[in-house]
Structures are given as C-alpha cells and as structure tokens.
Amino acid sequence: MTFTQMLAAAWQKNNSLLCVGLDPDPAKFPAHLKGRDDAILEFCTAIVDATADLVCAFKPQIAYFAARRAEDQLEALIAHIHAKHPGIPVILDAKRGDIGSTAEQYAVEAFARFQADAVTVNPYMGRDSVEPWLAYPDKGVILLCRTSNPGGSDLQFLDVGGEKLYERVARLAGGEWNTTGQIGLVVGATFPAEIARVRALVGDVPLLVPGIGAQGGDIEATVQAGRTADGTGLMINSSRAILYAGKDENYAAAARQAALETRDAINRYR
C-alpha cells in the first residue's frame, strides 16, 4: 500500500485529520522516566499506543532523536508503529534538501534505514534534489511550501515572475514535479489565507499543516481553508499540546484525552 493510500484509509477508519508529532524532550518527561536509557522509546510508544485510533499519521522529528544519540530508538519506534498499528503512516520530519547524489543517501536513510512511509523535504535546490525521493513510488514526499514560523515570509513571499515563491513551489509540486502522485506540501496553520491559496493551486494534494496547539493556529480557519471537497486532504499536526498534556505517570492517558479533544474539534468543521 502506498503512503497516499494509507493516509486515505486512516482518514476514513479513524475519522481523523489529526497528526501527532513525536518531538520527545527528556527534560519534559515524567519523573519516573528520567535517567532511563530507553526513556525516549518508552515515552513515545506509550503516546502512540494511547492515540493510534485517533490519528491519521504520526510524525517523529528526527532532530529530537539524533541530538541524544537515540536514532536506534527512532528505528524501534517506527517499527513498533508498523507492527502494532498497521495502516497508520509514519512521516519522518527531517526536512532534508541537497543535490541529487546526497539526496539519494538521505532517501536511503529515511526509507530503507528508518522505514518511514513519508518524509519532509526542502525543495529549495530544485527539481533534481527532489527526484531521488520519487524513486520510491510507495513513499510520500512532503515539500516545504508555506511554513508556520514568522520568518518564513522572508523568502516564501518573494516575488518570482509575478507570483510568490511559495505559490511557485505549490504549482510545481501539484503539477510537473508530481508525476508519480507522491508529493504533499507543508503549509502552516498560522496562515489560513495561504492554506486556501495553496489548496486552490494543487487540487487534492495532501497538506501537512503544523501550527495548531502550542503555535496558536486556529483550527476552524485551518480546516475551512484546507479541506478537500470530501472533507479530507489534511494532516493537521499537534505535538507539544498532546505530548505534554500530562506531567505524571498518567501522561499517556492525558495525551489521549488531548488528542481526542483535538480530533473532535477538527471534525466539527469538516
């Protein structure tokens, strides 16, 4: 099953557009996990198991693992998701972007080593830096387009031949680059007008939307701007607001409640 097929099935099965971001920060873990060599894996698997029936995808951020020499725990986490919750796609948030030969190795890292179902990619270096990712036809390739951070406008709003740079990325991603139907786009929830613009440019291309929860994006505006005609098309990501909803040994139950409330809030506007 391809990433896009998995995603479509998860949207329907779990009645959910919620993506839970897995950004493990040991400084924020409950006390009983602190000091354990496997704390990152234990924390993340508990969150995954508590929320898997409420989400359309999980999105581990590679930096939170690599910074703590925990890549082995990232591998184990993704393997756990695939084994225990088959059908829920895993998006490796790596934001890789490099020339073709190096991109080929990054693709091996994401898809062969970590077994991710999709990966985030920076398209700034152009088509030949994106093509190596498309050599894996069952995988998703999610390009940065209109990011949720305030500084994104420094470059993404530049005029390029009568359109903004983020619009050019969207048009290429939804058209001539997307020959295999694998491409999605990152568009931040903090800019609902741009979500609507991207949706108009790309049709039903899936959008990964960070920025709700801790970053303050508005759920109603996000859904109304980005949903497709059938009420899907979005992976609305929340990380910290779900991961750290609880502070004690019952953190997974608290995460589940936060995920349930977020999923239901999203569904009110579909």
C-alpha positions as CSV (number, residue, x, y, z in Angstrom):
1,M,0.0,0.0,0.0
2,T,1.3,3.4,-0.9
3,F,1.6,6.3,1.5
4,T,-1.3,8.1,-0.1
5,Q,-3.5,5.0,0.1
6,M,-2.5,4.5,3.8
7,L,-3.4,8.1,4.5
8,A,-6.7,8.0,2.8
9,A,-7.6,4.8,4.6
10,A,-6.6,6.3,8.0
11,W,-8.6,9.4,7.3
12,Q,-11.7,7.2,7.0
13,K,-11.0,4.4,9.5
14,N,-10.2,6.8,12.4
15,N,-12.4,9.6,11.2
16,S,-9.4,11.9,11.8
17,L,-7.3,14.6,10.2
18,L,-5.1,14.7,13.3
19,C,-1.3,14.0,13.0
20,V,0.5,13.6,16.3
21,G,4.1,15.0,16.2
22,L,6.6,13.0,18.2
23,D,9.1,15.5,19.5
24,P,10.5,13.9,22.6
25,D,12.3,16.2,25.0
26,P,13.6,14.3,28.1
27,A,13.6,17.4,30.1
28,K,9.8,17.4,30.0
29,F,9.3,13.7,30.7
30,P,7.6,12.4,33.8
31,A,9.9,11.8,36.7
32,H,9.7,8.0,36.6
33,L,11.2,8.0,33.1
34,K,14.1,10.3,33.7
35,G,17.6,8.7,33.6
36,R,16.4,5.6,31.7
37,D,18.5,4.7,28.7
38,D,15.2,3.8,26.8
39,A,13.2,6.8,28.1
40,I,12.6,8.3,24.6
41,L,11.3,5.0,23.2
42,E,9.2,4.3,26.3
43,F,7.7,7.8,26.3
44,C,6.9,7.8,22.5
45,T,5.5,4.2,22.3
46,A,3.1,5.0,25.2
47,I,1.9,8.1,23.4
48,V,1.5,6.2,20.2
49,D,-0.4,3.3,21.8
50,A,-2.7,5.7,23.6
51,T,-3.6,7.8,20.5
52,A,-3.3,5.5,17.5
53,D,-7.0,5.1,16.9
54,L,-7.5,8.9,16.9
55,V,-4.9,9.9,14.3
56,C,-4.3,9.8,10.5
57,A,-0.5,9.8,10.9
58,F,2.4,10.1,13.3
59,K,5.3,12.5,12.7
60,P,8.6,11.9,14.5
61,Q,11.0,14.8,14.3
62,I,14.5,13.3,13.7
63,A,16.4,16.1,15.5
64,Y,14.9,15.2,18.8
65,F,16.3,11.7,18.5
66,A,19.6,12.4,16.8
67,A,20.6,15.1,19.3
68,R,20.5,12.5,22.0
69,R,22.2,9.7,20.0
70,A,18.8,7.9,20.0
71,E,18.5,7.0,16.3
72,D,18.2,3.4,17.4
73,Q,15.1,4.3,19.4
74,L,13.7,6.1,16.4
75,E,14.1,2.9,14.4
76,A,12.5,0.9,17.1
77,L,9.6,3.4,17.4
78,I,8.8,3.3,13.7
79,A,9.0,-0.5,13.8
80,H,6.6,-0.5,16.7
81,I,4.1,1.7,14.9
82,H,4.1,-0.5,11.9
83,A,3.8,-3.7,13.9
84,K,1.2,-2.7,16.5
85,H,-0.8,-0.1,14.4
86,P,-0.5,-1.2,10.8
87,G,-2.1,1.3,8.4
88,I,-1.1,4.4,10.3
89,P,1.5,6.1,8.2
90,V,4.7,7.5,9.7
91,I,6.1,10.8,8.4
92,L,9.8,11.3,9.2
93,D,10.1,15.1,9.8
94,A,13.7,15.5,8.5
95,K,13.4,18.5,6.1
96,R,16.2,17.1,4.0
97,G,17.4,19.0,0.9
98,D,20.5,18.5,-1.1
99,I,21.9,17.8,-4.5
100,G,20.9,14.6,-6.2
101,S,23.7,12.2,-5.1
102,T,23.4,13.3,-1.5
103,A,19.6,13.2,-1.7
104,E,19.9,9.6,-2.8
105,Q,21.6,8.8,0.5
106,Y,19.2,10.8,2.6
107,A,16.4,8.8,0.9
108,V,18.1,5.6,1.9
109,E,18.3,6.9,5.5
110,A,14.6,7.8,5.6
111,F,13.1,4.9,3.7
112,A,15.5,2.0,4.0
113,R,17.0,2.6,7.4
114,F,14.1,4.1,9.3
115,Q,11.3,2.6,7.2
116,A,9.3,5.8,7.2
117,D,6.3,6.0,5.0
118,A,6.9,9.6,4.1
119,V,9.5,12.3,4.7
120,T,9.6,16.1,4.7
121,V,11.9,17.6,2.1
122,N,13.2,21.1,1.5
123,P,12.7,21.9,-2.3
124,Y,15.0,25.0,-2.4
125,M,17.6,23.3,-4.5
126,G,15.1,22.4,-7.2
127,R,13.7,19.5,-9.2
128,D,16.8,17.4,-9.3
129,S,17.1,17.5,-5.5
130,V,13.5,16.2,-5.2
131,E,13.7,13.4,-7.9
132,P,15.7,10.9,-5.8
133,W,12.9,10.8,-3.3
134,L,10.4,10.0,-6.0
135,A,12.4,6.8,-6.8
136,Y,10.5,5.1,-4.0
137,P,7.0,5.0,-5.6
138,D,5.2,3.8,-2.4
139,K,6.5,6.6,-0.3
140,G,5.3,10.1,0.4
141,V,7.4,13.2,-0.3
142,I,6.2,16.3,1.5
143,L,7.7,19.5,0.4
144,L,8.1,22.7,2.5
145,C,5.9,25.3,1.0
146,R,4.4,27.9,3.4
147,T,5.9,27.3,6.8
148,S,4.3,28.2,10.1
149,N,7.3,30.2,11.5
150,P,7.2,34.1,11.3
151,G,10.5,34.2,9.4
152,G,9.1,32.1,6.6
153,S,7.9,35.2,4.9
154,D,11.5,36.4,4.4
155,L,11.8,34.1,1.4
156,Q,8.5,32.5,0.8
157,F,6.8,35.8,0.0
158,L,9.4,36.9,-2.6
159,D,8.0,37.8,-6.0
160,V,9.2,35.3,-8.7
161,G,7.8,36.2,-12.0
162,G,4.5,37.6,-10.8
163,E,3.8,35.0,-8.1
164,K,5.1,34.5,-4.6
165,L,7.8,31.8,-4.1
166,Y,5.5,29.6,-2.0
167,E,2.9,29.7,-4.8
168,R,5.6,28.6,-7.3
169,V,6.5,25.7,-5.1
170,A,2.9,24.7,-4.8
171,R,2.3,24.9,-8.5
172,L,5.3,22.8,-9.3
173,A,4.5,20.3,-6.6
174,G,0.9,19.9,-7.7
175,G,1.9,19.7,-11.4
176,E,5.0,18.9,-13.3
177,W,7.0,17.6,-10.4
178,N,4.3,15.3,-9.1
179,T,4.5,12.8,-11.9
180,T,4.0,9.8,-9.6
181,G,1.4,11.3,-7.3
182,Q,3.6,11.0,-4.2
183,I,4.0,14.7,-3.3
184,G,2.4,16.6,-0.5
185,L,3.1,20.0,0.9
186,V,3.8,21.6,4.3
187,V,1.6,24.7,4.9
188,G,1.4,26.3,8.3
189,A,-1.9,26.7,10.2
190,T,-0.8,30.2,11.2
191,F,-1.5,31.4,7.7
192,P,-5.0,30.2,6.7
193,A,-5.3,32.5,3.7
194,E,-2.2,30.9,2.3
195,I,-3.6,27.4,3.0
196,A,-6.6,28.4,0.9
197,R,-4.3,29.7,-1.9
198,V,-2.2,26.5,-1.9
199,R,-5.4,24.3,-1.9
200,A,-6.6,26.3,-5.0
201,L,-3.3,25.7,-6.8
202,V,-2.8,22.0,-6.0
203,G,-6.3,20.4,-6.0
204,D,-6.4,17.4,-3.8
205,V,-2.7,17.1,-3.0
206,P,-2.4,16.2,0.8
207,L,-1.3,19.1,3.1
208,L,0.7,18.6,6.3
209,V,-0.3,21.5,8.5
210,P,1.7,22.3,11.6
211,G,1.0,25.2,13.9
212,I,-2.1,24.4,15.9
213,G,-1.9,23.9,19.6
214,A,1.3,25.5,21.1
215,Q,1.9,27.6,18.0
216,G,-1.6,29.2,18.1
217,G,-3.0,28.2,14.7
218,D,-6.9,28.4,14.5
219,I,-8.5,25.0,13.9
220,E,-11.7,26.3,12.3
221,A,-9.8,28.6,9.9
222,T,-7.3,25.8,9.1
223,V,-9.9,23.2,8.2
224,Q,-12.1,25.5,6.2
225,A,-9.2,26.8,4.2
226,G,-7.6,23.4,3.5
227,R,-10.1,20.6,3.4
228,T,-10.9,19.0,0.1
229,A,-14.4,18.5,-1.2
230,D,-14.8,15.2,0.7
231,G,-13.7,16.7,4.0
232,T,-10.2,15.2,4.0
233,G,-6.9,16.3,2.4
234,L,-5.2,17.5,5.6
235,M,-2.8,16.1,8.2
236,I,-3.2,18.7,11.0
237,N,-0.2,18.3,13.3
238,S,-0.1,18.9,17.0
239,S,3.0,18.0,19.0
240,R,3.6,19.6,22.4
241,A,0.0,20.2,23.3
242,I,-0.6,16.4,23.2
243,L,2.8,15.0,24.2
244,Y,3.0,17.1,27.4
245,A,-0.7,17.3,28.4
246,G,0.2,15.2,31.5
247,K,3.1,15.5,33.9
248,D,3.0,12.3,35.9
249,E,2.7,8.5,35.3
250,N,-0.7,9.0,33.7
251,Y,0.8,11.1,30.8
252,A,-0.3,8.7,28.1
253,A,-4.0,8.9,29.3
254,A,-3.7,12.7,29.4
255,A,-2.2,12.7,25.8
256,R,-5.1,10.5,24.7
257,Q,-7.7,13.0,26.1
258,A,-5.9,15.9,24.4
259,A,-5.8,14.1,21.1
260,L,-9.4,13.1,21.4
261,E,-10.4,16.7,22.0
262,T,-8.3,18.0,19.2
263,R,-9.6,15.4,16.7
264,D,-13.2,16.2,17.6
265,A,-12.5,20.0,17.4
266,I,-11.1,19.4,13.9
267,N,-14.1,17.3,12.9
268,R,-16.6,20.0,13.9
269,Y,-15.5,22.0,10.9
270,R,-15.1,19.3,8.2
